[in-house]
């Protein structure tokens, strides 16, 4: 317990931003999942 109290604080978190290609990949994957779910839905009844 005493050792924990005297140890230095952890380093500050370095903020990072996702790259443009990572954003694009994520959005394309979301679009594909959305399309899959749309085709899974029941056809509308008239």
N, CA, C and O atoms as a CHARMM CRD file, in Angstrom:
* protein
*
  184
    1    1 UNK  N      0.82000  -1.18100   0.00000 PROA 1      0.00000
    2    1 UNK  CA     0.00000   0.00000   0.00000 PROA 1      0.00000
    3    1 UNK  C      0.87700   1.26300   0.00000 PROA 1      0.00000
    4    1 UNK  O      0.58400   2.23100  -0.70200 PROA 1      0.00000
    5    2 UNK  N      1.91800   1.24000   0.76800 PROA 2      0.00000
    6    2 UNK  CA     2.82000   2.38900   0.82100 PROA 2      0.00000
    7    2 UNK  C      3.57200   2.53900  -0.50700 PROA 2      0.00000
    8    2 UNK  O      3.82200   3.65300  -0.96700 PROA 2      0.00000
    9    3 UNK  N      3.92800   1.40100  -1.11500 PROA 3      0.00000
   10    3 UNK  CA     4.63600   1.45800  -2.39100 PROA 3      0.00000
   11    3 UNK  C      3.75900   2.10600  -3.46400 PROA 3      0.00000
   12    3 UNK  O      4.25900   2.85200  -4.30700 PROA 3      0.00000
   13    4 UNK  N      2.45800   1.82500  -3.43400 PROA 4      0.00000
   14    4 UNK  CA     1.55400   2.42800  -4.40900 PROA 4      0.00000
   15    4 UNK  C      1.45300   3.92900  -4.20200 PROA 4      0.00000
   16    4 UNK  O      1.33000   4.68700  -5.16500 PROA 4      0.00000
   17    5 UNK  N      1.50500   4.35900  -2.95100 PROA 5      0.00000
   18    5 UNK  CA     1.35600   5.78100  -2.64100 PROA 5      0.00000
   19    5 UNK  C      2.55300   6.60100  -3.10700 PROA 5      0.00000
   20    5 UNK  O      2.39600   7.76700  -3.47100 PROA 5      0.00000
   21    6 UNK  N      3.74500   6.00900  -3.10100 PROA 6      0.00000
   22    6 UNK  CA     4.93200   6.79600  -3.46400 PROA 6      0.00000
   23    6 UNK  C      5.32400   6.67600  -4.93000 PROA 6      0.00000
   24    6 UNK  O      6.19200   7.41100  -5.39900 PROA 6      0.00000
   25    7 UNK  N      4.68300   5.74300  -5.67000 PROA 7      0.00000
   26    7 UNK  CA     5.06900   5.61300  -7.07700 PROA 7      0.00000
   27    7 UNK  C      4.53600   6.80700  -7.86500 PROA 7      0.00000
   28    7 UNK  O      3.49400   7.36600  -7.52400 PROA 7      0.00000
   29    8 UNK  N      5.25700   7.19800  -8.92700 PROA 8      0.00000
   30    8 UNK  CA     4.86000   8.39400  -9.68700 PROA 8      0.00000
   31    8 UNK  C      3.53600   8.15600 -10.42300 PROA 8      0.00000
   32    8 UNK  O      3.17700   7.01100 -10.69900 PROA 8      0.00000
   33    9 UNK  N      2.82300   9.21500 -10.73500 PROA 9      0.00000
   34    9 UNK  CA     1.55100   9.04700 -11.45300 PROA 9      0.00000
   35    9 UNK  C      1.80300   8.52800 -12.86800 PROA 9      0.00000
   36    9 UNK  O      2.87800   8.74400 -13.42800 PROA 9      0.00000
   37   10 UNK  N      0.82800   7.85300 -13.43900 PROA 10     0.00000
   38   10 UNK  CA     1.02100   7.33800 -14.80800 PROA 10     0.00000
   39   10 UNK  C      1.14800   8.49000 -15.79900 PROA 10     0.00000
   40   10 UNK  O      0.66500   9.59000 -15.53100 PROA 10     0.00000
   41   11 UNK  N      1.78700   8.25200 -16.92800 PROA 11     0.00000
   42   11 UNK  CA     1.93900   9.33200 -17.91400 PROA 11     0.00000
   43   11 UNK  C      0.58300   9.76400 -18.47100 PROA 11     0.00000
   44   11 UNK  O     -0.37700   8.99400 -18.47400 PROA 11     0.00000
   45   12 UNK  N      0.52500  10.99600 -18.93800 PROA 12     0.00000
   46   12 UNK  CA    -0.71500  11.51900 -19.51300 PROA 12     0.00000
   47   12 UNK  C     -1.06500  10.73000 -20.76500 PROA 12     0.00000
   48   12 UNK  O     -0.18900  10.29200 -21.51100 PROA 12     0.00000
   49   13 UNK  N     -2.35600  10.56100 -20.97600 PROA 13     0.00000
   50   13 UNK  CA    -2.82400   9.83600 -22.15800 PROA 13     0.00000
   51   13 UNK  C     -2.63700  10.72200 -23.38300 PROA 13     0.00000
   52   13 UNK  O     -3.02900  11.88900 -23.38700 PROA 13     0.00000
   53   14 UNK  N     -2.03900  10.15600 -24.41100 PROA 14     0.00000
   54   14 UNK  CA    -1.83900  10.89000 -25.65400 PROA 14     0.00000
   55   14 UNK  C     -3.04800  10.65600 -26.54900 PROA 14     0.00000
   56   14 UNK  O     -3.32800   9.52200 -26.94000 PROA 14     0.00000
   57   15 UNK  N     -3.75800  11.72100 -26.87000 PROA 15     0.00000
   58   15 UNK  CA    -4.94100  11.57700 -27.71300 PROA 15     0.00000
   59   15 UNK  C     -4.50500  11.28000 -29.14400 PROA 15     0.00000
   60   15 UNK  O     -3.55800  11.87500 -29.65800 PROA 15     0.00000
   61   16 UNK  N     -5.20500  10.36100 -29.76400 PROA 16     0.00000
   62   16 UNK  CA    -4.90200  10.01900 -31.15500 PROA 16     0.00000
   63   16 UNK  C     -6.17800  10.12200 -31.97200 PROA 16     0.00000
   64   16 UNK  O     -7.27700   9.93700 -31.44800 PROA 16     0.00000
   65   17 UNK  N     -6.03300  10.41000 -33.22400 PROA 17     0.00000
   66   17 UNK  CA    -7.18400  10.50100 -34.11300 PROA 17     0.00000
   67   17 UNK  C     -7.10300   9.34600 -35.10400 PROA 17     0.00000
   68   17 UNK  O     -6.01600   9.00500 -35.57000 PROA 17     0.00000
   69   18 UNK  N     -8.25300   8.73500 -35.43200 PROA 18     0.00000
   70   18 UNK  CA    -8.21700   7.69300 -36.45400 PROA 18     0.00000
   71   18 UNK  C     -7.84100   8.30400 -37.80600 PROA 18     0.00000
   72   18 UNK  O     -8.22700   9.42800 -38.12600 PROA 18     0.00000
   73   19 UNK  N     -7.09700   7.55500 -38.57100 PROA 19     0.00000
   74   19 UNK  CA    -6.68100   8.05700 -39.87900 PROA 19     0.00000
   75   19 UNK  C     -7.88600   8.13800 -40.81700 PROA 19     0.00000
   76   19 UNK  O     -8.94000   7.56400 -40.54400 PROA 19     0.00000
   77   20 UNK  N     -7.71800   8.84300 -41.89700 PROA 20     0.00000
   78   20 UNK  CA    -8.81100   8.99900 -42.85900 PROA 20     0.00000
   79   20 UNK  C     -9.22000   7.64900 -43.42900 PROA 20     0.00000
   80   20 UNK  O    -10.40800   7.38400 -43.60800 PROA 20     0.00000
   81   21 UNK  N     -8.23300   6.78700 -43.71800 PROA 21     0.00000
   82   21 UNK  CA    -8.56500   5.47200 -44.27300 PROA 21     0.00000
   83   21 UNK  C     -9.27400   4.60200 -43.23900 PROA 21     0.00000
   84   21 UNK  O    -10.14100   3.80500 -43.59500 PROA 21     0.00000
   85   22 UNK  N     -8.91500   4.74700 -41.95800 PROA 22     0.00000
   86   22 UNK  CA    -9.59400   3.98200 -40.91200 PROA 22     0.00000
   87   22 UNK  C    -11.04900   4.41500 -40.79500 PROA 22     0.00000
   88   22 UNK  O    -11.93900   3.58200 -40.62100 PROA 22     0.00000
   89   23 UNK  N    -11.28800   5.72200 -40.89000 PROA 23     0.00000
   90   23 UNK  CA   -12.67300   6.22400 -40.86600 PROA 23     0.00000
   91   23 UNK  C    -13.46100   5.67400 -42.04000 PROA 23     0.00000
   92   23 UNK  O    -14.60500   5.24200 -41.89400 PROA 23     0.00000
   93   24 UNK  N    -12.82400   5.69600 -43.22100 PROA 24     0.00000
   94   24 UNK  CA   -13.49600   5.21300 -44.43100 PROA 24     0.00000
   95   24 UNK  C    -13.84100   3.72700 -44.30200 PROA 24     0.00000
   96   24 UNK  O    -14.94900   3.31300 -44.64100 PROA 24     0.00000
   97   25 UNK  N    -12.88000   2.92100 -43.80500 PROA 25     0.00000
   98   25 UNK  CA   -13.13800   1.48700 -43.62000 PROA 25     0.00000
   99   25 UNK  C    -14.29400   1.24200 -42.66000 PROA 25     0.00000
  100   25 UNK  O    -15.14200   0.38300 -42.89900 PROA 25     0.00000
  101   26 UNK  N    -14.31800   2.01000 -41.56300 PROA 26     0.00000
  102   26 UNK  CA   -15.36900   1.83400 -40.56600 PROA 26     0.00000
  103   26 UNK  C    -16.73800   2.17100 -41.15600 PROA 26     0.00000
  104   26 UNK  O    -17.71100   1.45100 -40.93300 PROA 26     0.00000
  105   27 UNK  N    -16.80700   3.27000 -41.90800 PROA 27     0.00000
  106   27 UNK  CA   -18.08600   3.66700 -42.48900 PROA 27     0.00000
  107   27 UNK  C    -18.54500   2.68800 -43.56300 PROA 27     0.00000
  108   27 UNK  O    -19.74200   2.42600 -43.68900 PROA 27     0.00000
  109   28 UNK  N    -17.61500   2.14700 -44.33500 PROA 28     0.00000
  110   28 UNK  CA   -17.98900   1.15800 -45.34900 PROA 28     0.00000
  111   28 UNK  C    -18.50200  -0.11400 -44.68700 PROA 28     0.00000
  112   28 UNK  O    -19.45800  -0.72200 -45.16900 PROA 28     0.00000
  113   29 UNK  N    -17.87800  -0.52000 -43.59100 PROA 29     0.00000
  114   29 UNK  CA   -18.34500  -1.70800 -42.87100 PROA 29     0.00000
  115   29 UNK  C    -19.73900  -1.46600 -42.30600 PROA 29     0.00000
  116   29 UNK  O    -20.59100  -2.35300 -42.35300 PROA 29     0.00000
  117   30 UNK  N    -19.97200  -0.27400 -41.77600 PROA 30     0.00000
  118   30 UNK  CA   -21.30000   0.05300 -41.24400 PROA 30     0.00000
  119   30 UNK  C    -22.33500   0.02200 -42.36700 PROA 30     0.00000
  120   30 UNK  O    -23.45500  -0.45200 -42.17500 PROA 30     0.00000
  121   31 UNK  N    -21.95800   0.52400 -43.52400 PROA 31     0.00000
  122   31 UNK  CA   -22.88800   0.53600 -44.65800 PROA 31     0.00000
  123   31 UNK  C    -23.23000  -0.89000 -45.09100 PROA 31     0.00000
  124   31 UNK  O    -24.38200  -1.20200 -45.39200 PROA 31     0.00000
  125   32 UNK  N    -22.20800  -1.75000 -45.11600 PROA 32     0.00000
  126   32 UNK  CA   -22.45600  -3.14700 -45.49300 PROA 32     0.00000
  127   32 UNK  C    -23.38400  -3.82800 -44.49000 PROA 32     0.00000
  128   32 UNK  O    -24.30400  -4.54600 -44.88300 PROA 32     0.00000
  129   33 UNK  N    -23.14500  -3.60200 -43.18400 PROA 33     0.00000
  130   33 UNK  CA   -24.00800  -4.20300 -42.15200 PROA 33     0.00000
  131   33 UNK  C    -25.43700  -3.69700 -42.28800 PROA 33     0.00000
  132   33 UNK  O    -26.39300  -4.45200 -42.11000 PROA 33     0.00000
  133   34 UNK  N    -25.57600  -2.41200 -42.60400 PROA 34     0.00000
  134   34 UNK  CA   -26.89800  -1.82500 -42.77300 PROA 34     0.00000
  135   34 UNK  C    -27.62300  -2.48500 -43.94300 PROA 34     0.00000
  136   34 UNK  O    -28.80700  -2.80700 -43.84500 PROA 34     0.00000
  137   35 UNK  N    -26.91000  -2.68600 -45.04500 PROA 35     0.00000
  138   35 UNK  CA   -27.52300  -3.32600 -46.21200 PROA 35     0.00000
  139   35 UNK  C    -27.95900  -4.74300 -45.88700 PROA 35     0.00000
  140   35 UNK  O    -29.03400  -5.17200 -46.30600 PROA 35     0.00000
  141   36 UNK  N    -27.14000  -5.47300 -45.14800 PROA 36     0.00000
  142   36 UNK  CA   -27.48800  -6.84800 -44.77100 PROA 36     0.00000
  143   36 UNK  C    -28.76300  -6.84200 -43.94100 PROA 36     0.00000
  144   36 UNK  O    -29.65700  -7.65800 -44.16100 PROA 36     0.00000
  145   37 UNK  N    -28.84400  -5.92900 -42.99500 PROA 37     0.00000
  146   37 UNK  CA   -30.00800  -5.87900 -42.12200 PROA 37     0.00000
  147   37 UNK  C    -31.25700  -5.43600 -42.87800 PROA 37     0.00000
  148   37 UNK  O    -32.36100  -5.89300 -42.57900 PROA 37     0.00000
  149   38 UNK  N    -31.08700  -4.55300 -43.85200 PROA 38     0.00000
  150   38 UNK  CA   -32.24600  -4.12300 -44.64700 PROA 38     0.00000
  151   38 UNK  C    -32.81000  -5.28600 -45.45000 PROA 38     0.00000
  152   38 UNK  O    -34.02800  -5.43300 -45.56000 PROA 38     0.00000
  153   39 UNK  N    -31.93700  -6.10900 -46.00900 PROA 39     0.00000
  154   39 UNK  CA   -32.41800  -7.22500 -46.82100 PROA 39     0.00000
  155   39 UNK  C    -33.04000  -8.31400 -45.94700 PROA 39     0.00000
  156   39 UNK  O    -33.82100  -9.12900 -46.43800 PROA 39     0.00000
  157   40 UNK  N    -32.70300  -8.33400 -44.66900 PROA 40     0.00000
  158   40 UNK  CA   -33.23400  -9.30500 -43.73800 PROA 40     0.00000
  159   40 UNK  C    -34.65900  -8.94600 -43.29200 PROA 40     0.00000
  160   40 UNK  O    -35.40600  -9.81200 -42.83600 PROA 40     0.00000
  161   41 UNK  N    -35.02400  -7.68600 -43.42200 PROA 41     0.00000
  162   41 UNK  CA   -36.33200  -7.23100 -42.94800 PROA 41     0.00000
  163   41 UNK  C    -37.45800  -7.86500 -43.75700 PROA 41     0.00000
  164   41 UNK  O    -37.27400  -8.24600 -44.91300 PROA 41     0.00000
  165   42 UNK  N    -38.61100  -7.96800 -43.13600 PROA 42     0.00000
  166   42 UNK  CA   -39.77000  -8.52600 -43.83000 PROA 42     0.00000
  167   42 UNK  C    -40.22800  -7.56300 -44.91700 PROA 42     0.00000
  168   42 UNK  O    -40.09600  -6.34800 -44.76900 PROA 42     0.00000
  169   43 UNK  N    -40.76200  -8.09900 -46.00100 PROA 43     0.00000
  170   43 UNK  CA   -41.28800  -7.20300 -47.03700 PROA 43     0.00000
  171   43 UNK  C    -42.52900  -6.48100 -46.49300 PROA 43     0.00000
  172   43 UNK  O    -43.28900  -7.05100 -45.71000 PROA 43     0.00000
  173   44 UNK  N    -42.72500  -5.24000 -46.90600 PROA 44     0.00000
  174   44 UNK  CA   -43.87900  -4.49200 -46.39900 PROA 44     0.00000
  175   44 UNK  C    -45.18800  -5.11900 -46.88400 PROA 44     0.00000
  176   44 UNK  O    -45.28000  -5.59500 -48.01600 PROA 44     0.00000
  177   45 UNK  N    -46.19400  -5.11000 -46.01200 PROA 45     0.00000
  178   45 UNK  CA   -47.50600  -5.63500 -46.39700 PROA 45     0.00000
  179   45 UNK  C    -48.38000  -4.47700 -46.89000 PROA 45     0.00000
  180   45 UNK  O    -48.37400  -3.38700 -46.31700 PROA 45     0.00000
  181   46 UNK  N    -49.11500  -4.73400 -47.94300 PROA 46     0.00000
  182   46 UNK  CA   -49.94000  -3.66400 -48.51100 PROA 46     0.00000
  183   46 UNK  C    -51.29900  -3.60400 -47.87900 PROA 46     0.00000
  184   46 UNK  O    -52.11400  -2.75700 -48.24600 PROA 46     0.00000
